[in-house]
């Protein structure tokens, strides 16, 4: 009876009493769970479109300032452990939930489903997530190629330093295609959740437990290099000019994450939308995400 009371209290406190599957959100770099101009506004529109739904927006830290800081400086696997405990203890989520990840929040939610056996994630929607990492600075495309290329080579000299990996979140998904072995062994987050060093069968089975993995790529994205990472693609190994799709990559052909099987079962969905990073018309989101995966 106490559990039921607490469940109703949680749901009613969010102004929601509906049959819609609950939704978990994870914001991106430099954002917070609840800013009125970002995820706060997104939650409001989501509630309006669904006619009411329980939404839990992940906050790492005791307040929104800490949440923003932790998006840069808190070790990702520690963030996953904390979030695993929080979501597992939420009675409103016990029967399962859908999840939407914004930018790096997308690959964090994917890591969560792979590493947290006590949650039941149904559909995972990633918006501009860097599933194969990044090799380039945000908005560097506006500069001459030679300058951007020199900058990323310099960054690669420091990104895999153990101290840098421990204190800078974005370094943990820096992916240098020219030095693949260094990336595989020194990337503290992406190398781990992409099964680059060892094959963790639990990661494969838990990822395959998803009903759908929906990946949204922003055609005019200036933040993510290469943008193909948003669809699990990346640069071909050994160079940083020509890209390959997920299906052309060793991650797929060796099936290190079980993505090939998911693709064959039509669980992978590759969507694209005009616009820069995380910019999309709401009508597009309603038609392509809400109607197909959240209702």
C-alpha positions in Angstrom: 0.0 0.0 0.0 2.8 2.4 0.8 4.5 1.7 -2.6 1.2 2.3 -4.4 0.7 5.6 -2.5 4.2 6.7 -3.3 3.7 5.9 -7.0 0.5 7.9 -7.2 2.2 10.8 -5.3 5.0 10.9 -7.8 2.7 10.7 -10.8 0.3 13.3 -9.5 3.1 15.6 -8.5 4.0 15.8 -12.2 0.5 16.6 -13.2 0.2 13.3 -15.1 -2.1 10.3 -14.8 -2.1 8.6 -18.2 -1.5 5.3 -19.9 1.5 6.6 -21.9 4.8 4.9 -21.3 7.0 7.0 -19.0 9.9 8.9 -20.6 13.4 9.5 -19.3 15.5 12.4 -20.8 19.3 13.0 -20.6 20.6 16.4 -21.7 23.7 17.1 -23.6 27.0 18.9 -22.9 26.6 22.3 -21.2 22.9 21.8 -20.6 20.8 20.8 -17.6 17.8 18.7 -16.9 15.5 21.5 -16.3 16.4 24.8 -17.9 13.2 26.5 -19.1 14.7 27.3 -22.5 15.9 23.8 -23.3 14.7 20.6 -21.7 12.1 22.3 -19.5 10.4 23.6 -22.7 10.9 20.2 -24.4 9.1 18.5 -21.5 6.2 20.9 -21.7 5.7 20.3 -25.4 6.1 16.5 -25.0 3.4 16.5 -22.4 1.1 18.6 -24.6 1.6 16.3 -27.6 1.1 13.1 -25.6 -1.8 14.4 -23.5 0.1 13.7 -20.3 3.0 11.5 -19.5 5.4 10.9 -16.6 8.8 12.4 -17.5 12.0 12.0 -15.6 14.8 14.4 -16.7 18.2 13.2 -15.4 20.1 15.6 -13.2 23.6 14.7 -12.1 24.3 16.7 -9.0 22.3 18.4 -6.3 21.2 21.4 -8.5 21.2 22.5 -12.1 24.6 24.3 -11.8 26.2 21.1 -10.6 24.4 19.3 -13.4 25.9 21.6 -16.0 29.4 21.3 -14.5 29.1 17.5 -14.3 28.3 17.4 -18.0 31.9 18.4 -18.5 33.8 17.1 -15.5 32.2 14.0 -14.0 33.5 10.6 -15.1 30.8 9.1 -17.4 30.8 5.6 -15.8 30.2 7.3 -12.4 27.3 9.1 -14.0 25.9 5.9 -15.3 26.2 4.2 -11.9 24.4 7.0 -10.2 21.7 7.1 -12.8 21.2 3.4 -12.7 20.5 3.6 -9.0 18.1 6.5 -9.3 16.0 5.1 -12.1 15.9 1.6 -10.6 14.5 3.1 -7.4 11.7 5.1 -9.2 8.4 3.2 -8.9 7.0 5.1 -11.8 9.6 3.4 -14.1 9.4 -0.2 -12.8 7.3 -1.4 -15.8 9.6 0.1 -18.3 10.2 3.5 -20.0 11.2 5.1 -23.2 14.3 7.3 -23.3 15.5 10.3 -25.3 19.1 11.4 -25.3 20.3 14.7 -26.5 23.8 14.8 -28.0 26.2 13.1 -25.5 23.1 12.2 -23.4 22.3 9.8 -26.2 25.5 7.7 -25.9 25.2 7.9 -22.1 21.7 6.4 -22.3 23.0 3.7 -24.5 25.7 3.0 -22.0 23.1 2.9 -19.3 21.0 0.2 -21.0 24.2 -1.8 -21.5 25.5 -1.5 -18.0 22.3 -1.3 -15.8 20.5 -4.6 -15.5 17.9 -3.3 -13.1 16.0 -1.0 -15.6 13.7 -1.8 -18.4 14.3 0.6 -21.3 11.9 0.0 -24.2 12.7 2.5 -27.0 15.9 4.5 -27.1 15.8 7.7 -29.2 19.2 9.5 -29.7 19.2 13.0 -31.1 22.6 13.9 -32.5 24.5 11.4 -30.3 28.1 10.6 -31.0 27.9 6.8 -31.0 31.3 6.4 -32.6 32.8 9.5 -30.9 34.1 12.7 -32.4 37.3 13.7 -34.1 37.1 17.5 -34.4 36.1 20.6 -32.6 32.6 22.0 -32.7 32.0 24.4 -35.5 35.5 23.9 -36.8 34.1 23.3 -40.3 33.9 27.1 -40.7 37.7 27.3 -40.6 40.1 26.1 -43.4 40.6 22.3 -43.3 44.3 22.6 -42.6 43.6 24.5 -39.4 41.0 22.1 -38.1 43.1 19.1 -39.0 46.1 20.6 -37.1 43.9 21.3 -34.1 42.6 17.8 -33.9 46.0 16.3 -34.2 47.2 18.4 -31.3 44.1 17.4 -29.3 44.9 13.8 -29.9 48.3 14.2 -28.2 46.5 15.0 -24.9 43.1 13.4 -25.1 44.2 9.9 -24.1 46.2 11.0 -21.2 44.8 9.2 -18.1 44.4 12.4 -16.1 42.6 14.1 -19.0 40.3 11.0 -19.4 39.5 11.1 -15.7 38.5 14.8 -15.5 37.1 15.7 -19.0 34.0 14.0 -20.2 34.4 14.8 -23.8 37.9 13.3 -23.9 36.3 9.9 -23.1 34.6 9.8 -26.5 37.4 11.4 -28.5 38.0 8.9 -31.4 41.2 9.3 -33.3 40.8 7.2 -36.5 44.5 7.5 -37.4 45.5 5.9 -34.1 42.8 3.3 -33.7 44.7 1.1 -31.3 45.3 4.0 -28.9 41.7 4.9 -29.0 40.5 1.3 -28.3 42.8 0.9 -25.3 42.8 4.4 -23.8 39.2 5.7 -24.4 37.7 5.4 -20.9 34.1 5.6 -22.0 33.5 4.9 -25.7 36.2 2.2 -25.9 34.4 0.5 -23.0 30.7 0.6 -24.1 31.6 -0.1 -27.8 33.3 -3.4 -26.8 36.5 -2.2 -28.4 38.9 -4.0 -25.9 36.9 -7.1 -24.9 33.5 -8.5 -25.9 31.1 -8.1 -23.0 28.2 -10.4 -23.8 26.0 -8.6 -21.3 26.4 -5.4 -23.2 25.2 -7.1 -26.4 22.2 -8.9 -24.8 21.0 -5.8 -22.9 21.3 -3.6 -26.0 19.4 -6.2 -28.0 16.6 -6.1 -25.4 15.6 -2.7 -26.8 12.4 -2.7 -28.9 13.9 0.0 -31.1 17.1 2.1 -31.3 16.2 5.3 -33.1 19.2 7.5 -34.3 18.5 11.0 -35.5 21.2 12.7 -37.6 21.1 16.4 -38.2 22.0 17.0 -41.8 23.5 20.5 -41.2 25.2 19.7 -37.9 28.2 21.9 -37.2 28.9 20.4 -33.7 29.6 16.8 -34.4 32.6 15.7 -36.6 32.0 13.5 -38.4 28.2 13.8 -38.5 28.0 10.1 -39.5 28.8 9.2 -35.9 25.1 10.1 -35.2 24.2 7.0 -37.2 27.1 4.9 -35.8 29.3 5.6 -38.8 32.7 7.2 -38.7 35.9 7.8 -40.6 37.5 4.8 -42.2 40.4 3.6 -40.0 43.8 5.1 -40.7 42.7 8.5 -42.2 40.3 11.3 -41.4 38.7 12.3 -44.7 36.6 9.4 -46.0 33.8 8.1 -43.9 32.0 4.7 -43.7 28.5 3.7 -42.6 27.8 1.5 -39.6 27.2 -1.4 -42.0 30.6 -1.0 -43.5 32.4 -0.8 -40.2 34.1 -3.6 -38.2 31.8 -2.8 -35.3 29.0 -4.1 -37.5 30.7 -6.9 -39.5 32.3 -8.3 -36.4 28.9 -7.7 -34.6 30.7 -6.6 -31.4 27.6 -4.9 -30.1 24.9 -7.1 -31.7 23.9 -4.2 -34.0 23.9 -6.5 -37.1 21.3 -8.7 -35.5 19.3 -5.7 -34.4 19.4 -4.3 -38.0 18.3 -7.6 -39.4 15.4 -7.6 -36.9 14.4 -4.0 -38.0 15.2 -2.6 -34.6 17.6 0.0 -35.9 16.1 3.2 -37.3 18.1 5.8 -39.1 16.3 9.2 -39.3 17.6 12.5 -40.6 16.3 16.0 -40.4 17.4 19.3 -41.9 19.0 21.7 -39.4 22.0 22.2 -37.1 22.7 20.3 -34.0 19.5 19.5 -32.0 17.4 21.9 -34.1 14.3 20.3 -35.5 10.7 21.4 -36.2 8.3 20.1 -33.6 5.9 18.9 -36.3 8.7 16.7 -37.6 9.3 15.3 -34.1 5.6 14.6 -33.6 5.3 12.8 -36.9 8.5 10.8 -36.8 9.2 10.1 -33.1 6.1 10.6 -31.0 3.6 9.0 -33.3 5.9 6.0 -34.2 7.7 5.3 -30.9 6.2 7.1 -27.9 2.5 6.5 -28.3 
